């Protein structure tokens, strides 16, 4: 979800690899080992949790997590928990990275020391205050100075143990005095509106005719005084209310201005406790990639986007803008991700990949090495398969992967690694059955292979067969090098990376999947001497089971089917595909005449046919909504039920199902995928009610009839022509950012084109890293890229300057205490000074 700013959309996303922890403190008991898991939090809201690693002080997680961040945040935090079966899990330590520091660790493995955690250091949210210092003439005609402190509201306070009943205390403190006052408690909200004013007498009465506002003693006294605002969560628990954050303001800043009003970030409290040494708690290895895209309206991107989209038609393709991006990026993957998404969005992916694949095949000398390198072609096809083939993998592999992860049959066939009591022949038979079943489901799944993948495979097959006419097998190996080696085998090996399982498998399951993946990869490769593919003798022995001709025939039939052009109607496949499932909380829809409309936890399940919920996973559905009956899926305003992360599924006759997700990322995921599957419904609504119908009226527009049409336009579906949530402007912005980042390489490539055009002799060594088939055409494209990037760079700079002029420090968007904004102000001041 984008955060809207004036004329601009801001997208935030984060990709995290949680590696391992080491040297965790021992458990105070005879065993000393711990059962630990790691959570990812936006401030204090948990958005992801790893599996539990049992009995270890150096747990290895090896888990990846990606999410679009749908709101503002200050810290990306990681907590290591020790599971306790009988009590609440205990926190061992945390890593908290400030948002403005994320770029320091961008895309590199880093060990972070775990820090001590206590309630006084866990702070989020902001408070809106107004302070007014005024002179008051008393009945006797003398003057004293009073301070009025108005606590208006707070936003984004944490939810503690599932609830937030906040109140504020306001204290005027000095060297010799302390006076405290307290607001009312606001129930069930983490965005409380207080709007309460507290008065404090600051100075003792003095004669009114003195020149100074304070006498000397009073001035010193005032300079040492401060106003302190503490936020608390009112708790029914015996150990007292929970501290939520504080704010300390010295009164001397009011000497310049008698009235002051601003937003402030709450700060942690320094309560004098000495924290443990960082190395006492161990450390955590992380790789974090945080991306922030500032996206203008579509017309800004037209020149660069048009240049990229015509890449497939440029002769030679190496002179095209998309190919040049692959040449200048440090890693081909960097270029492939936004290029594939852009071309998929505009329906140009097949001609583009066909063009770059054909050029690569022409450069390949040996048919046995075809598409084996990490070229732009390979990375683009990998990315296309990942995006377009996700449902295909789910329907083909997920049932059997789930079974392997749950049943834990022993499949170790290395005699050295056998556990006590295991039988080698039994293990071989278990593994053989798994391989056979997976091989069969893959080779019989050709009809389910997505059209876009089949069209790409057809083009690969044609290019390879034309280039190596003397090799009858090259038309198969060109396709199998992708579908088996880079799609099915990696998905079996790491099912968590392909959304086939929520977590990295345990060591035994991981070993089973490794053995299956190796065998499937070899079966699909169609190489002549299969046994030579294996370094291990036990694998070569095991492979003898599959040396029959029927396996090679099945692979060829499958490859023939998925690389034939225009062979079937994709829509004829009626098998339901599971898209998403998990626990959420729903409100009863009031179908029973006297039923309670209360909230209950239910297991929700979405396929491409229906949206259902049941009491627990595997139970009979209590309610089923056919996809064609989903008329809109929209967020629900928090004020409706005083609950965060809620959304609504609107059905015919204005029936609405209200649902609460576990966190903001889950809510966004459910809204996106429900919108995606229902976007082509003929009766989709154009307007909806952003709040609930309660106590006889809609909270948003106050209309009394429950069937009143909506008062707010629906947020709209995704492009109907493709089942992927892709924003073409955002992808073009990412490509612009990459070109801008690698501008020195673009300029060097320009030099190389000039050098080749002039001399046409042996290539200079410093330019030999670039593929330049046609220097003149490449030079022309480079000139257009550099012009387009320069124009966009000017637009971004102008936008920053305009925003800098309009932005007020202390506003709701940029509260005082926002270090990232202070850094931004410093940078803008330097830029302004430089331009002057």
N, C-alpha and C positions, 0 to 999 in steps of 0.2 A: 504494500500500500504506500502511495506517495504522500508526503507531507506537502500540502499546497502552500506556496508562497506567491507573492505578486508576480505573475508572468512566468512562474517557474515551478517545476515539481522536483522534490528532493526524495530520492530513493536511498534507503540504507540496507545493506545486507552484510552478513558475516558467515564465513566458512571457517570451521574450527576442526583441527585434528587434536584430539586428546590422546597423548601418547602414553605416558606412564608416570607413576609417582615413585619416589624412592626415599628410603630412610625415614619412614613414618615412625612416630614414637611407639614403643611396645605397649601392649595391653597390660594393665596392672593385674595380672593373674598368672596361673601356672603355664598357660598355653602361650601367652605373649603375642600371638598372631591376631590379626584383625580381618573382618569382612568389610571391605570398603567399596564405596561407589563415589562417583564425581558428578556434580550437577553444574549446569551452565545457567547463569542468572543475568537478566537485565536489571540492574540495581538489585533489588531483592526478590524479583519475580522469577521463579524457576521456569525455564523453557525447555530444558532437556536434561535427561538423567542417563548415565551409562549403566551397564550391567554391574552386578556385584561381583567383585573378585574375592574369593574366599581364602582365608588363612594365609595372608601375605602382608608383609610390611613394605614390599616394593611391587604393588599391583600394576600389571600391564593392561591397559584398556584398548588401545588401538582403534578408537571409534571416531567417526567423522560426523559432523553436524553442520547443516546449512540452514539458514533461515533468512527471510526478509524481515527486517525489524520495523514493526508498524507504528512505533511511537518514539518520542525523544527519550534519551537515557543519559546517565552520567558515568556509570561504571559497567563494564562487562566483568562479571565475577564468576569465579569457579570455587566451589566448596567441596572438600573431601569429607565424607561422612563415614562413620563406623556404624554398621547395622547392629541394632539391639532388638532381639526378638520380643523381649518382654516390656521394654520401655521405648521412649522416643529415641530415634537414632541420634548419636552425639556427633557434633562437628569437631573434626580434628584441626582444621585450619582452612584458610582461603587465600586465593589470589584475586586481587581486585585491580583491574587496569582501567585508568581513566580514559574516557572517550578520546580526548585530545592526544593521548600517548599511544593509541593503537597503531599509528603509522610507524612508530619506532620498531615494532616487532613484526612488520608486515611480511607475511609469507616466509618466515624462517623459524626453524625449531629453536625454542628458547626454554631454558630451565628457569622456573620462577620459585623463589623461596615461599613456602607457605607462611602466612601471617596469622597471628592469634586473633580469635573472634570473640567479641563480647557485645552485649546489647548496646553499650554506649558508643560503639564504633560503627554500628549498622544504621545508617541514616540515608533517607531519600525524601524527596518532596521539597516544596517551597512555601513561603508564607508571605502574605501581603500586609504591610504595616503602614500606618500613618502616624507620625509624631508631630506634636505641636507644643512649643514652649511659649508660654504667654505670661504677661504681667497681670496680676489681679490686685485691685485696690480693695482693701478690707473695710469693714464698717468704721474702723477708727481712722481711716484715711492713710494707712501705710500700705506699702507695696510688698507683695511676695510673688515668687515665680512658680508657676504650676506647669507640670508636664502632662499633656493628654496623650495617651497611647491607645490608638484604635487598631484592634486586631480584626482585619476585614475577613480574610479567608485563607485557606491552605489548599494546595493541590498536590496529588501524587504521593500522599502518605502511604507507608507500607501497611499491608494487611497482616496482622499478627495472629497466628493460630486461627486463621479463617475469619477474623472479624477486625473491625476498626471502629472504636467508639472514642473519637479524639476529644481532648480539651486542651486549652493552653493556660499556662501560668505566666504572669507578667511580673517581673521583679525589678524594683529600682534599688541598686546596690551601690554602696560607697564604702570608704574605709571604716566609717563608724556607724553605719546604718544599713538596714535591709528591710524592704517592705514588699510583700507579695500579694497579688490578687489573681483570681481564677475565673475563666469563662465557664459557661454552661457546657455540659457534655453533649456532643452531637452523635446520635446513634447511627450505626451501620452506614458509614460513609468514609471514604478516604479523601474526599474533596469537601471538607466542611466549610460552611458559611457561618462565621461567628458574628461579625459586625458589632462588636462590643467595645466600649470606650472606658478606659481606666484613668483616673486622675491621681497624680502624685505631687506633693508639695516638695519642690526642689530646694528653695532657699528660704531662710527665716525672714520675717518681715524686716524691711529697711525703709528709711525715709525716702519718699518719692522724688525729692529734688536732687538726689545724687546724680552726677554726670554719668557714671558707669551703671550698667544694668545690675552688676553685682559688686559688692565690696570685695577687697582683696582676698579675705578669707573665703568668701563664697566662690570666687572664681577658681581658686585652688581646689575647693571642695568639688565643684561641678566638673572640673577637668578629670577628677579621679573617679567620677561616678559613671555607671553604665546601666543601660536598660537591658534586661535579659528576658527573652521569650523562650519558654520550654514547651514542647508538645508532648503530650502523654496519651497513651491508650488506656482508657478506663477498663480495669480488669476485675472479674469476679474471683480471681484466683487469690489464695491466701498470701502469696509472696508479693502482692502489690501491683501497682500500675506499671506498664512498660514505657520506658523512655523512647521517644520517636525522633528527637533531634532538638537542637537549640540554636539560638541566635543571640550574639552579644554585640551591643552597639554602644560605644562611648558617647557620653552626652556632649563632649566638647565640639563635635561636628555640627551641633545645632546652634553654636555661637555665630556661625556665618549666616545661617538661615533659620528663622524661628519655626518653619514648617517643612516637613519632609515626608514624602510618600514614595514607597518603592516595594518591589518584590525582592525577596532574598532566598537563596538556597539555605536550607537547614544544614547545620554542621554537627559533626560528632562531638561528644563531650569528653574532655580530658579529666577523668575522675581520679587521677593519681595512681591508678593501678599499674604496677610494672608488668609489662607484657613479657611473655617468654622470649628467649633469644630466637631469631628466625630459624637458625639451623636445628633447633630442638624439634621442630615440627616436620622436617623433611622438605621435599620440593616436588614440583609437578612440571612435566614437559608438555608444552603446547605449541601449536602452530596456528596463528590467527591471521585471517585475511579479511579486513574490514573495508568495504567499498561504499562510497557515498557518491551518487550520481546526481548532478544538478541538470535537469532536463528542461530545455526551452520548448516552446510550441513547435509544431511539426515543420512549419515553413523555414525555420532557421537551418534545418538539416538538409533541405532539398538538394543543394549542390553536391555535398559529400555523399549523401545517400544514393543519388542518381549515378554518381561516378562508381560507387561500389556495386550497385545492382546490375550495371552493364558489364561487369567483369567477365561473365561467361562468354560474351560476344567479342571480346578484344582478341586480336590476333597479333602476336602469340599471347597466350593467357598469362605468361610471366610478366607482360607489360601492364597487367590490369592492377587496379587499386587494391583489390582483395589479396592477390598474390604478393604484392609489394608489402602489405601488412605482415604476411607470414615471413617475409625475408628479413624485416627489421626487428621483429619482436625477439626478445631473448629466448623465449620458449614458444614453440609452435602452438601449444595448447592455449596460451594467452590470446592468440589471434583467432584460433578455431572457435572458441566458445561464442563470442559475440557475432562472428561472421555467420556461423550456422544458424543461430537464432534469427538474425536479420533475414537471411535468404529463405529460411522456412516460413517466416511471417509473410513474405511477399511472394511465396510460391516459386522461388527461383533456385532452390537448393539442388535439384537434379541436374539442370544444365551446368551449374557452376562446378559441382563435384565431377561431372563427366568431363568437363574441360580440363581441370587440374589433374585428374587421374590419367587422362589420355596423354597429357604432356609428360607425366612421370613415367608412364609405361614406355614412351619413346626414349627416355633417358636410361631405362633399365637394360643392362646387357645380358643378365642371366635370368632365365625364367624362374629359377628356384629362389631368387631373392625378391620376387615381385611383392610390392607393398609390405616389405618386412621392416623398413626403417621408420623412424618417427618423423615422417614428412608432414607437410600441411594437409595433403590428401588423407593420410591415415588418421590424423587427429580430427579432421572434419567429419570423416565417416564415423569414427568412434563417437563423436558428440551427437551426430544425427541419430545413430542407433540408440544411444542413451535416452534421447528425448522422445523419438518416435516409437521406440521399441519397448518402453516401460511396461505398458499393458500386456504386450506380447510375452514378455518375461514372466509377468505375474500369472498369466493363465497357463503358461507352459511349465514353469519350474516351481512356482511357489508351493503347491500342495506337497510335492515330494521333499522339497527343502525343509518345510515345516516338520514333516514326519522324521527326517534324519535328525533335526535339532531336538525333537521331543523324545524319540525312542532310545537314542544312544546305543545302538547295536555296535558291538566291537568289530572293527574292520581293519585293524592293523595287520599288515602282511609282511612287515620287515621282521624276520626272526629275532633280531637283536632287541627290538622294542616291545616284544610281547610281554604283557603283564602276567603275573602268576595266575594260573587257572584258566588262561585263554588257550584256545585250540586254533592252530594256524589254518587248518582246512576249513573249520567253521567260519573263521574270519574272512577267508578268501571267498567263500560262498556268499556271505553277507554282502561283501563289496561287489561281487559279480552281479548279484541281484539288483543292487542299487544302480550300477553302471548300465545294466540292461534296460532297466525301467526308464532312466533318464535319456539314454540313447533313443529309445522307442518314442518317448513323448516329443523329443526334438525332431526326429526325422519324420514324424507324422504331423508336425505342426505347420507345414509349408503353407497351407491355405490360410492360416491366421497371421502370417508374416505381413506387417504393414506395407501398404502400396508403395510408399516413398522409398522404403528399404529395397523392395523388389526392383523398382525402376533404377536405383543406383547400382544394384548387383548386375542387372542386365547390361548396363553401360560398361562396368568393369570387365565383364565376361567378353563383350564384343571387342574392347580395346586390346585385351590380352591375347585373344585368339588371332586377331589381325597382326599383332606385332610378332608373335612366336608361332608361326603357322606350322612349324615342324613338330610342335609339342602338343599332342592331343589332350593332355591333362591340364594344361595351363588355364583353360576356361573354368575348370573346377577349383584349382588352387587359388586363383585370383579372388574367388568368392569365399572359399573356406577360410582363407587367411583372416577374413573379417568375422564371418558369422560364428565360426567355432573358436578361433584363437583369440578374438578380441571382443566377443559378445557373450556367448554361452559359457565358455571356460572361466573367464573372470567373474561372471555372475555366480557360478557355482562356488568358486574359490572364496569370494568375499560377498556373500548375499546381502550384508548390511549396506554396502556401497550402492546396491541396485534396488534398494527398498524391498528386498525379499524377506528380510528379517530386521527387527528393530535394533539389534545389537550385534557386535562382533561375536561369533560363536565361541563356546568354551574350547579349551585345548583339544579334548578328544574329538569333538564334532569337527573342529577346524582341520584336524589331521585326516578324518574321513573325507571331508570335502576336497582337501588337497589331492588325495589319491584318486577320487572320482574325476576331478578337473583334469588331472594329467592324462588319464585314460581317454576321456572324451576328446581332449585336444588332439591326441594322437590318432584316434579313430577318424576325426574330421579332417586331418591333414592330408590323407590319401598318399602319404609318402611310401616309397617302394619297400624299404627295409624297416619295418615297424620296430623290431626289437632293438635296432641300433639307436633309436630315439631315446632309449632309457639308459642312463648311466648306472642305475641300480639293477642288479641281476634279479632281485625279487620282483621288480616291475616288469622286466622282460618275460619272466616265467608266467606272471599273472596275465600278461597280454596274449599269451597263447590261446586263452579262451576265445579271443575275438579275431583270430586269424582266418575266419571263414569268409568266403566271397560275399555272403549275404550282407555283411556289414558294409563292405565297400559299395555294393550295389545300392543299399539303402541311402548311403551318404550321397551318391551321385544322383539318385532320383530326387532327393530332397533339394540338392543344389540346383538341379534342372528346374524344379518347380519354382523356387524363389527367385531365379534369375531369368524367368520367362516374362516377356512384356505383355501386359494386358490380358491376363489369363483367367480372371475371375471377378465377380462382384463382391467386394469386401463386406458390404452390408448384409450379406446372406448369413453371416456367422451369428448365431443366436445365443451362444454360451455366455452366461452372465460372468462379468469380470469384477472381482472384489477391488474396489478403489480405495476404501479407507474404513477403519473401524477403531473403536475405543470407547472408554467410559466418559460420559458427560452427565450433566444434571439437567433434567427437563421439567417444565411445569405442566401439570395435568391440563388437558385441553377442555375439560368440562363437558364431556360427552354424556356422563351420567347426570340425571336430573338433580340429584341431591349430593353428588360427589364433591369432595374437597378439591380445590384447585391448588394442591400443594406441590412442593419440589421433591423430586426423587432421582437418585442416581440410576442410570440405565446404560446398557451396552448398546452403542449405536453401530450400525453397519450400512455402508453405502456400496451398491453395485451399479453397473450401468443400466439396471432394470428398475431398482427400487431402493428406498431409504427406509430402514426399519430400526426398531429398538426392542430390546428384550431385557429381562431382569439380569441375566448373567450371560457370558459368552457361551454359545452353543444351545441356549434355551430356545423354545418356540417364540417367534416374534409376538409382542403384545400389540404392536401397531405397524402397519406397512403403508408407506406412501409411494405409489408408482411415480417414476421420474416425470411422466407427462403431467402429473398433478402438482408439481412444484412450480408455482407461478412467480415467485421472487424469493431471493435469499438476501437479507439485509441485516446490518448491525441493529442492536436495540439500545436506545439511550439508557445510560446507567441509572438515571433517576427513576426509571419505571419500577424496578424492584430493589433498588439500592445494591445491585450486584454487578460486578465487573465482567467483561469478556462475554457478554450475552449477544445472541443473534436470533433471528426469527425466520422460520420457514413458512411462507404464506401459501395456502392451498385454496381450492375452489370454495365459493360461498364465504370468503373472508375468514376461513378458519386459520388460526395461527398457532404454530408450535414454537414456544419460547425455550431456548436451550442456552445453558451456560457451559462454555469450554473451560479447560483447566488453566489456560494462560492466554496471553494476547497472540502468541505465535500460532497456537492450536486453533484459536477462534478464526484467525485469518485463513489458515489452511482449509478448515471446514467450509467457510464461506466461499472461498475460491473454487474448491472442487465441486461443491453443490451448484454453484452458479454455472460452472463449466458444463456439467452434465445436463443441466436443464435449460441452457441458453437458447436452444432451438425450439422450445415448446411454443405452440401457436398462440396460446392464450396468456403469454407472459405479461405481467402488469407493467405499466409505465409509471404509476405512482404508488406510494405506500405510506404507512404511519410509522415514523421513527420511534414512537413511544407506544406503550401498551394501552389496552382498553380496560380501565379499572374504575370501580365505583360509579358505573353508569356513563362514563364519557372517556374519549380519547385524551390522554394527558397532553399530547402535542398540540392539537388544534381545538380542543374542548368540545368537539362535535359529540352529540349524545347518542346518535344511532350507531349501533355496532357495525352496520353494513355501509357506513359512509365511505365513499372512495378516499384513497390516501391523500395526504396534504403535501407530500414531498416527492420530487421526481426520483425514480429508482436510479441506482448508481450505474445501471447498464451492464450488459453481459460482455463477453469476450468476443473477438472476431469469430463469426460462425464458420468460416472456411477452414479453420485449423483448430485442433483440439488442444492447443498449447497456449498458456498464458504468456504471450510474448508482446512486449511493447517495442515497436520498431524504432521510435525516437530514442528510447533509452539505450537500445543496442548501438545506434549510430553515435550517441554521446560517448559510449564506452570506447568505440573505435576511434573517435576523435581524441579521447584521452590517451589512448595508446600511441597514436601518431604523434601527439604532442610530446609524450614522454620520450619517444625515440626520434625526435627531430634531428639530433646530430647524425644518426644513422641515415635518415632520409637525405640529408645534405651530402653525406659521404657517397651515397648511392648515385646522387646527381653528378658528383665529380667523376665517379666511375663511368657513367654513361658518356660524359664529355670526353674522358680519356679514351674510351673504346672507339668513339665516333671519329676522333681526330687521328689516332695512331693505327687502329685496327691491327696492331701487332700483338706480341705476347702480353697476356693480361698481367697488370701490375699486381704484385702479391697482396698489397693492402686492400685491393678491391675484389679479390678472388672469392670472398665469402658470399657474394651475391650472385644469384642466377640472373643474367641479363642476356636474353636471346636477341633482342632488337633494341639497341641503345637509343635510337631516335624516338621510338614509340614509348619506351619506358621513361625517357626524359620528359616527354609531353605529359604523361600521367603524373609523374612526380611533381611537376610544376603546378598542376591542378590541385593535387593533394595539399601541397604546402600553402597554396592560396586559400583553399577551403578551411584548413586548420587555423590559419592566421586570422581569418574573418571570425570564426567561432571563438578564438582566444580573445579577440577584442570585445566581443559581446559579453563573454564571461567577466572580463576585467571591468567593463562599464557597469554591469549588473552589480558587481561587488562594491564599486564606488558609490552607486546610487543607494544601495542598501546601507552602506556605512553612514551616509548622510542622514538617512531616515531612522536608523536604529538608535534606541535609547537604552543605555545601560541602567538596569534597575526596572526595566519593563517586564511584563509577564513572560515574553519570549526569551529575554536575556536577563535573568535575575542577578543581583549582586552576589558574587561568589562563583560565577561561571568562569572558570579559568580558561576554557576554550575561547570564550568571547574576549577575554582580556588579551589573550595571545593574538586573536584576530584584529583587535583594535591596534595593537602594537605594530602588526604587519602592515595594516592599512596606513598608519601614520608614516611608516618608513617609505611605503610606496608613494604617498602624497608628497613627502619631502623630496624624494628622488625625482618625481615628475616636475616639481617646481624648479 
